[in-house]
Amino acid sequence: MTIKMDQKKQKLFEARAKIIKAMAHPTRLFIVDELSKGEKCVCEITGMIDADISTVSKHLSVLKASGIIQDEKRGSQVYYKLKCSCILGFFNCVENVIKTTANDHKKLIR
């Protein structure tokens, strides 16, 4: 018996892919990691990254569009924070895959 992906599942997988794709950049991973420590204004984030403000703004825009972060304007500053801290569990999972893969490679070398 073959199971096919229906439209509902297709939409779910597309939504998952959008979030994973949004995080598929070292700078965006860094931003998420920094925001896990608390909210930051654009000026703080720009100061941490060796890039101009337009590049940082683009990264923030991608993360916001995927639903990973949210922003709040206060006066002339915009502050960002994680919308859902459970994304950090994804980081833990990725790091476990890295460790497992490293261990597998060590076993092959022996």
DSSP file (Angstrom, degrees, kcal/mol; ACC not computed):
  #  RESIDUE AA STRUCTURE BP1 BP2  ACC     N-H-->O    O-->H-N    N-H-->O    O-->H-N    TCO  KAPPA ALPHA  PHI   PSI    X-CA   Y-CA   Z-CA
    1    1 A M              0   0    0      0, 0.0     2,-0.5     0, 0.0     0, 0.0   0.000 360.0 360.0 360.0 128.5    0.0    0.0    0.0
    2    2 A T        -     0   0    0      2,-0.0     2,-0.5     0, 0.0     0, 0.0  -0.836 360.0-151.3-100.9 132.4    1.4    3.4   -1.0
    3    3 A I        -     0   0    0     -2,-0.5     2,-0.3     2,-0.0     0, 0.0  -0.892  12.9-156.9-103.4 130.0    0.7    6.5    1.0
    4    4 A K        -     0   0    0     -2,-0.5     2,-0.5     1,-0.0    -2,-0.0  -0.744  23.5-107.8-104.9 153.5    0.6    9.8   -0.8
    5    5 A M        -     0   0    0     -2,-0.3     2,-0.1     4,-0.1    -1,-0.0  -0.676  36.7-151.3 -79.3 123.1    1.2   13.2    0.6
    6    6 A D     >  -     0   0    0     -2,-0.5     4,-2.5     1,-0.1     5,-0.2  -0.336  30.9 -96.2 -87.1 176.3   -2.1   15.1    0.7
    7    7 A Q  H  > S+     0   0    0      1,-0.2     4,-2.4     2,-0.2     5,-0.2   0.867 122.9  54.1 -62.3 -38.2   -2.5   18.9    0.4
    8    8 A K  H  > S+     0   0    0      2,-0.2     4,-1.9     1,-0.2    -1,-0.2   0.934 112.1  43.3 -63.1 -46.2   -2.6   19.4    4.2
    9    9 A K  H  > S+     0   0    0      2,-0.2     4,-2.8     1,-0.2     5,-0.2   0.894 111.0  56.2 -66.1 -39.0    0.7   17.5    4.7
   10   10 A Q  H  X S+     0   0    0     -4,-2.5     4,-2.2     1,-0.2    -2,-0.2   0.926 108.3  47.6 -57.1 -46.2    2.2   19.3    1.8
   11   11 A K  H  X S+     0   0    0     -4,-2.4     4,-2.3     2,-0.2    -1,-0.2   0.887 111.1  51.5 -63.4 -40.0    1.4   22.6    3.4
   12   12 A L  H  X S+     0   0    0     -4,-1.9     4,-2.3     2,-0.2    -2,-0.2   0.931 111.4  46.3 -63.1 -45.8    2.8   21.5    6.7
   13   13 A F  H  X S+     0   0    0     -4,-2.8     4,-2.4     1,-0.2    -2,-0.2   0.852 111.0  52.9 -67.0 -33.7    6.1   20.3    5.1
   14   14 A E  H  X S+     0   0    0     -4,-2.2     4,-2.0    -5,-0.2    -1,-0.2   0.907 109.4  49.0 -64.9 -42.0    6.3   23.6    3.2
   15   15 A A  H  X S+     0   0    0     -4,-2.3     4,-1.7     2,-0.2    -2,-0.2   0.905 112.0  48.8 -64.3 -41.5    5.9   25.5    6.5
   16   16 A R  H  X S+     0   0    0     -4,-2.3     4,-2.5     1,-0.2     5,-0.2   0.925 110.2  51.1 -62.1 -44.4    8.6   23.4    8.1
   17   17 A A  H  X S+     0   0    0     -4,-2.4     4,-3.0     1,-0.2     5,-0.2   0.873 105.8  56.0 -62.1 -37.6   11.0   23.9    5.1
   18   18 A K  H  X S+     0   0    0     -4,-2.0     4,-2.0     2,-0.2    -1,-0.2   0.910 110.4  44.6 -61.7 -42.6   10.4   27.7    5.3
   19   19 A I  H  X S+     0   0    0     -4,-1.7     4,-1.3     2,-0.2    -2,-0.2   0.931 115.6  46.3 -68.2 -45.7   11.6   27.8    8.9
   20   20 A I  H  < S+     0   0    0     -4,-2.5     4,-0.5     1,-0.2     3,-0.3   0.910 112.6  50.8 -63.4 -42.0   14.6   25.5    8.3
   21   21 A K  H >< S+     0   0    0     -4,-3.0     3,-1.1     1,-0.2    -1,-0.2   0.886 105.7  56.3 -62.4 -39.3   15.5   27.5    5.2
   22   22 A A  H 3< S+     0   0    0     -4,-2.0    -1,-0.2     1,-0.3    -2,-0.2   0.832 110.6  44.5 -62.2 -31.8   15.4   30.7    7.3
   23   23 A M  T 3< S+     0   0    0     -4,-1.3     2,-1.9    -3,-0.3    -1,-0.3   0.486  84.0 102.6 -90.0  -2.7   17.9   29.3    9.7
   24   24 A A    <   +     0   0    0     -3,-1.1    -1,-0.2    -4,-0.5    -3,-0.1  -0.207  65.0  80.1 -81.7  49.5   20.2   27.9    7.1
   25   25 A H  S  > S-     0   0    0     -2,-1.9     4,-2.4     1,-0.1     3,-0.2  -0.952  77.0-132.2-151.6 133.0   22.8   30.7    7.3
   26   26 A P  H  > S+     0   0    0      0, 0.0     4,-2.2     0, 0.0     5,-0.1   0.861 107.5  51.8 -55.2 -39.0   25.5   31.0   10.0
   27   27 A T  H  > S+     0   0    0      2,-0.2     4,-2.4     1,-0.2     5,-0.1   0.909 110.3  47.7 -66.6 -40.9   24.7   34.7   10.6
   28   28 A R  H  > S+     0   0    0     -3,-0.2     4,-2.5     2,-0.2    -1,-0.2   0.880 110.5  52.0 -68.4 -36.5   21.0   33.9   11.2
   29   29 A L  H  X S+     0   0    0     -4,-2.4     4,-2.4     2,-0.2    -1,-0.2   0.904 110.0  50.0 -62.5 -40.3   21.9   31.1   13.5
   30   30 A F  H  X S+     0   0    0     -4,-2.2     4,-2.7    -5,-0.2    -2,-0.2   0.920 109.7  50.6 -62.3 -44.8   24.2   33.5   15.4
   31   31 A I  H  X S+     0   0    0     -4,-2.4     4,-2.7     2,-0.2    -2,-0.2   0.934 111.0  47.9 -60.6 -47.1   21.3   36.0   15.7
   32   32 A V  H  X S+     0   0    0     -4,-2.5     4,-1.2     1,-0.2    -1,-0.2   0.916 111.9  50.7 -60.1 -43.0   18.9   33.4   17.0
   33   33 A D  H  < S+     0   0    0     -4,-2.4     4,-0.4     1,-0.2     3,-0.3   0.920 111.9  46.7 -61.0 -44.4   21.5   32.2   19.5
   34   34 A E  H >< S+     0   0    0     -4,-2.7     3,-1.4     1,-0.2     4,-0.2   0.892 110.1  52.7 -65.7 -39.7   22.1   35.8   20.7
   35   35 A L  H >< S+     0   0    0     -4,-2.7     3,-1.1     1,-0.3    47,-0.5   0.713  94.9  70.5 -70.4 -18.4   18.4   36.4   21.0
   36   36 A S  T 3< S+     0   0    0     -4,-1.2    -1,-0.3    -3,-0.3    -2,-0.2   0.722  96.4  54.2 -67.0 -18.7   18.1   33.3   23.1
   37   37 A K  T <  S-     0   0    0     -3,-1.4    -1,-0.2    -4,-0.4     2,-0.2   0.524 130.1 -65.2 -90.4  -8.0   19.9   35.4   25.8
   38   38 A G    <   -     0   0    0     -3,-1.1    -1,-0.4    -4,-0.2    42,-0.1  -0.663  69.2 -48.1 139.5 165.2   17.3   38.2   25.6
   39   39 A E        -     0   0    0     -2,-0.2     2,-0.3    -3,-0.1    42,-0.2  -0.247  51.3-169.4 -66.3 152.6   16.0   40.8   23.3
   40   40 A K  E     -A   80   0A   0     40,-2.2    40,-3.3     4,-0.0     2,-0.2  -0.987  19.5-122.1-141.5 148.5   18.3   43.1   21.4
   41   41 A C  E  >  -A   79   0A   0     -2,-0.3     4,-2.2    38,-0.3     3,-0.5  -0.512  35.0-107.0 -85.3 162.3   18.0   46.2   19.3
   42   42 A V  H  > S+     0   0    0     36,-2.0     4,-3.0     1,-0.2     5,-0.2   0.883 120.1  57.4 -55.3 -40.3   19.1   46.3   15.7
   43   43 A C  H  > S+     0   0    0      1,-0.2     4,-1.8     2,-0.2    -1,-0.2   0.883 107.2  47.7 -62.1 -38.1   22.1   48.5   16.7
   44   44 A E  H  > S+     0   0    0     -3,-0.5     4,-1.0     2,-0.2    -1,-0.2   0.930 113.6  47.0 -66.2 -45.5   23.3   45.8   19.2
   45   45 A I  H >X S+     0   0    0     -4,-2.2     4,-1.0     1,-0.2     3,-0.7   0.917 111.3  51.1 -63.9 -43.3   22.9   43.0   16.7
   46   46 A T  H >< S+     0   0    0     -4,-3.0     3,-0.6     1,-0.2     5,-0.5   0.881 106.7  55.5 -61.2 -38.1   24.7   45.0   14.0
   47   47 A G  H 3< S+     0   0    0     -4,-1.8    -1,-0.2    -5,-0.2    -2,-0.2   0.749 107.2  50.2 -65.8 -24.3   27.6   45.6   16.4
   48   48 A M  H << S+     0   0    0     -4,-1.0     2,-0.4    -3,-0.7    -1,-0.2   0.666 105.7  63.6 -86.5 -18.4   28.0   41.9   16.9
   49   49 A I  S << S-     0   0    0     -4,-1.0     2,-2.2    -3,-0.6     7,-0.1  -0.884  81.5-129.5-114.0 137.3   28.1   41.0   13.2
   50   50 A D  S    S+     0   0    0     -2,-0.4     2,-0.3     2,-0.0    -3,-0.1  -0.468  77.8  92.8 -82.8  68.9   30.8   42.2   10.8
   51   51 A A  S    S-     0   0    0     -2,-2.2    -2,-0.2    -5,-0.5     2,-0.1  -0.975  79.3 -95.3-154.0 160.1   28.2   43.4    8.3
   52   52 A D     >  -     0   0    0     -2,-0.3     4,-2.0     1,-0.1     3,-0.5  -0.324  42.9-103.2 -77.7 167.1   26.4   46.6    7.4
   53   53 A I  H  > S+     0   0    0      1,-0.2     4,-2.7     2,-0.2     5,-0.2   0.805 118.7  57.9 -63.4 -30.9   23.0   47.4    8.7
   54   54 A S  H  > S+     0   0    0      2,-0.2     4,-1.7     1,-0.2    -1,-0.2   0.889 108.0  46.8 -68.1 -36.4   21.2   46.6    5.4
   55   55 A T  H  > S+     0   0    0     -3,-0.5     4,-2.1     2,-0.2    -2,-0.2   0.924 113.9  47.4 -68.1 -44.6   22.7   43.0    5.5
   56   56 A V  H  X S+     0   0    0     -4,-2.0     4,-2.6     1,-0.2     5,-0.2   0.910 110.5  53.1 -62.5 -42.4   21.7   42.6    9.2
   57   57 A S  H  X S+     0   0    0     -4,-2.7     4,-2.3     1,-0.2    -1,-0.2   0.873 107.0  52.2 -61.1 -37.6   18.2   43.9    8.4
   58   58 A K  H  X S+     0   0    0     -4,-1.7     4,-2.2     2,-0.2    -1,-0.2   0.928 109.8  48.3 -64.6 -44.9   17.8   41.4    5.6
   59   59 A H  H  X S+     0   0    0     -4,-2.1     4,-2.1     1,-0.2    -2,-0.2   0.923 112.8  48.5 -60.5 -44.6   18.8   38.5    7.9
   60   60 A L  H  X S+     0   0    0     -4,-2.6     4,-2.5     1,-0.2    -1,-0.2   0.882 109.2  53.7 -62.9 -38.4   16.3   39.8   10.6
   61   61 A S  H  X S+     0   0    0     -4,-2.3     4,-2.7     2,-0.2    -1,-0.2   0.903 108.0  49.3 -63.1 -42.4   13.6   40.1    7.9
   62   62 A V  H  X S+     0   0    0     -4,-2.2     4,-1.4     2,-0.2    -2,-0.2   0.922 113.2  46.8 -63.3 -44.6   14.1   36.5    6.8
   63   63 A L  H  <>S+     0   0    0     -4,-2.1     5,-2.0     1,-0.2     6,-1.0   0.885 114.3  47.6 -65.2 -39.0   13.9   35.3   10.5
   64   64 A K  H ><5S+     0   0    0     -4,-2.5     3,-1.3     1,-0.2    -2,-0.2   0.916 108.5  53.8 -69.1 -42.9   10.8   37.5   11.1
   65   65 A A  H 3<5S+     0   0    0     -4,-2.7    -1,-0.2     1,-0.3    -2,-0.2   0.799 107.8  51.7 -62.5 -28.5    9.0   36.3    7.9
   66   66 A S  T 3<5S-     0   0    0     -4,-1.4    -1,-0.3    -5,-0.2    -2,-0.2   0.572 117.0-114.2 -85.4  -8.6    9.5   32.7    9.0
   67   67 A G  T < 5S+     0   0    0     -3,-1.3    -3,-0.2    -4,-0.4    -2,-0.1   0.571  84.6 116.4  90.1   9.6    8.0   33.4   12.4
   68   68 A I  S   <S+     0   0    0     -5,-2.0    15,-2.8    -6,-0.2    16,-0.8   0.873  78.9  21.5 -79.0 -37.6   11.2   32.7   14.4
   69   69 A I  E     -B   82   0A   0     -6,-1.0     2,-0.3    13,-0.3    13,-0.2  -0.825  64.5-155.1-126.3 165.3   11.5   36.2   15.8
   70   70 A Q  E     -B   81   0A   0     11,-2.6    11,-2.1    -2,-0.3     2,-0.3  -0.944  11.3-143.1-135.4 159.9    9.3   39.3   16.4
   71   71 A D  E     -B   80   0A   0     -2,-0.3     2,-0.3     9,-0.2     9,-0.2  -0.836   7.8-164.6-124.4 162.0   10.1   42.9   16.6
   72   72 A E  E     -B   79   0A   0      7,-2.1     7,-2.8    -2,-0.3     2,-0.5  -0.959  17.7-138.4-146.1 124.1    8.9   45.9   18.6
   73   73 A K  E     +B   78   0A   0     -2,-0.3     2,-0.4     5,-0.2     5,-0.2  -0.712  20.8 179.5 -86.3 129.4    9.5   49.5   17.8
   74   74 A R  E >   -B   77   0A   0      3,-3.3     3,-2.1    -2,-0.5     2,-0.3  -0.921  62.7 -53.6-130.8 105.2   10.4   51.8   20.7
   75   75 A G  T 3  S-     0   0    0     -2,-0.4    -2,-0.0     1,-0.3     0, 0.0  -0.493 121.5 -20.0  63.3-123.8   11.0   55.3   19.7
   76   76 A S  T 3  S+     0   0    0     -2,-0.3     2,-0.3    -3,-0.1    -1,-0.3   0.471 124.8  84.1 -94.3  -2.5   13.6   55.3   17.0
   77   77 A Q  E <   - B   0  74A   0     -3,-2.1    -3,-3.3   -35,-0.0     2,-0.5  -0.741  63.1-149.3-104.2 149.7   14.9   51.8   17.9
   78   78 A V  E     - B   0  73A   0     -2,-0.3   -36,-2.0    -5,-0.2     2,-0.4  -0.977  14.8-158.4-115.4 127.6   13.6   48.4   16.9
   79   79 A Y  E     -AB  41  72A   0     -7,-2.8    -7,-2.1    -2,-0.5     2,-0.4  -0.847   3.5-157.6-107.9 142.0   14.0   45.5   19.3
   80   80 A Y  E     +AB  40  71A   0    -40,-3.3   -40,-2.2    -2,-0.4     2,-0.3  -0.899  15.0 167.1-118.7 147.1   14.0   41.8   18.4
   81   81 A K  E     - B   0  70A   0    -11,-2.1   -11,-2.6    -2,-0.4     2,-0.1  -0.974  44.4 -84.1-149.6 161.8   13.3   38.7   20.4
   82   82 A L  E     - B   0  69A   0    -47,-0.5   -13,-0.3    -2,-0.3     3,-0.2  -0.450  27.7-155.2 -66.1 137.6   12.6   35.1   19.9
   83   83 A K  S    S+     0   0    0    -15,-2.8     2,-0.3     1,-0.3   -14,-0.2   0.809  86.9  16.4 -80.7 -32.0    8.9   34.5   19.2
   84   84 A C    >   -     0   0    0    -16,-0.8     3,-1.6     1,-0.1    -1,-0.3  -0.895  64.4-159.1-147.2 109.2    9.1   30.9   20.4
   85   85 A S  T >  S+     0   0    0     -2,-0.3     3,-1.9     1,-0.3     4,-0.3   0.609  80.4  85.9 -69.5  -9.9   12.1   29.7   22.5
   86   86 A C  T >>  +     0   0    0      1,-0.3     3,-1.7     2,-0.2     4,-0.7   0.685  68.5  82.0 -64.7 -14.6   11.5   26.1   21.6
   87   87 A I  H X> S+     0   0    0     -3,-1.6     4,-1.1     1,-0.3     3,-0.7   0.772  78.8  68.8 -59.1 -24.3   13.6   26.7   18.4
   88   88 A L  H <> S+     0   0    0     -3,-1.9     4,-1.9     1,-0.2    -1,-0.3   0.787  88.3  63.1 -66.8 -26.9   16.6   26.2   20.8
   89   89 A G  H <> S+     0   0    0     -3,-1.7     4,-2.1    -4,-0.3    -1,-0.2   0.838  97.6  56.9 -62.8 -33.2   15.6   22.5   21.0
   90   90 A F  H <X S+     0   0    0     -3,-0.7     4,-2.6    -4,-0.7    -1,-0.2   0.903 103.8  52.9 -63.4 -41.6   16.3   22.4   17.3
   91   91 A F  H  X S+     0   0    0     -4,-1.1     4,-2.5     1,-0.2    -2,-0.2   0.923 107.9  50.8 -58.9 -44.9   19.8   23.6   18.0
   92   92 A N  H  X S+     0   0    0     -4,-1.9     4,-1.9     1,-0.2    -1,-0.2   0.903 110.4  49.5 -60.0 -41.5   20.3   20.8   20.5
   93   93 A C  H  X S+     0   0    0     -4,-2.1     4,-2.1     2,-0.2    -2,-0.2   0.927 110.2  50.0 -63.6 -45.5   19.1   18.3   18.0
   94   94 A V  H  X S+     0   0    0     -4,-2.6     4,-2.2     1,-0.2    -2,-0.2   0.911 110.1  50.7 -60.4 -42.8   21.5   19.6   15.3
   95   95 A E  H  X S+     0   0    0     -4,-2.5     4,-2.3     1,-0.2    -1,-0.2   0.857 107.8  53.1 -65.7 -34.4   24.4   19.4   17.7
   96   96 A N  H  X S+     0   0    0     -4,-1.9     4,-2.7     2,-0.2    -1,-0.2   0.891 108.2  50.6 -65.6 -38.9   23.5   15.8   18.6
   97   97 A V  H  X S+     0   0    0     -4,-2.1     4,-2.7     2,-0.2     5,-0.2   0.918 109.7  50.9 -63.4 -42.5   23.6   15.0   14.9
   98   98 A I  H  X S+     0   0    0     -4,-2.2     4,-2.3     2,-0.2    -2,-0.2   0.930 112.9  45.5 -59.7 -46.6   27.0   16.6   14.6
   99   99 A K  H  X S+     0   0    0     -4,-2.3     4,-2.5     2,-0.2    -2,-0.2   0.920 113.8  48.7 -64.0 -44.4   28.3   14.6   17.6
  100  100 A T  H  X S+     0   0    0     -4,-2.7     4,-2.5     1,-0.2    -2,-0.2   0.913 112.2  48.7 -62.3 -43.5   26.8   11.3   16.3
  101  101 A T  H  X S+     0   0    0     -4,-2.7     4,-2.2     2,-0.2    -1,-0.2   0.905 110.9  50.6 -63.9 -41.6   28.3   11.9   12.9
  102  102 A A  H  X S+     0   0    0     -4,-2.3     4,-2.2    -5,-0.2    -2,-0.2   0.917 110.9  49.0 -62.2 -42.9   31.7   12.7   14.3
  103  103 A N  H  X S+     0   0    0     -4,-2.5     4,-2.1     1,-0.2    -2,-0.2   0.901 109.6  52.1 -64.1 -40.4   31.6    9.5   16.4
  104  104 A D  H  X S+     0   0    0     -4,-2.5     4,-1.7     1,-0.2    -1,-0.2   0.894 109.8  49.2 -61.5 -40.3   30.6    7.5   13.3
  105  105 A H  H  X S+     0   0    0     -4,-2.2     4,-1.7     2,-0.2    -1,-0.2   0.884 108.5  53.1 -66.9 -38.3   33.5    8.9   11.4
  106  106 A K  H  X S+     0   0    0     -4,-2.2     4,-1.5     1,-0.2    -2,-0.2   0.913 107.9  51.5 -62.0 -41.8   35.9    8.1   14.3
  107  107 A K  H  < S+     0   0    0     -4,-2.1    -1,-0.2     1,-0.2    -2,-0.2   0.869 108.5  51.6 -63.9 -36.3   34.6    4.4   14.3
  108  108 A L  H  < S+     0   0    0     -4,-1.7    -1,-0.2     1,-0.2    -2,-0.2   0.856 107.6  52.4 -68.1 -34.4   35.3    4.2   10.5
  109  109 A I  H  <        0   0    0     -4,-1.7    -1,-0.2     1,-0.2    -2,-0.2   0.830 360.0 360.0 -71.9 -32.7   38.8    5.5   10.9
  110  110 A R     <        0   0    0     -4,-1.5    -1,-0.2    -5,-0.1    -2,-0.2   0.476 360.0 360.0 -66.3 360.0   39.7    2.9   13.6
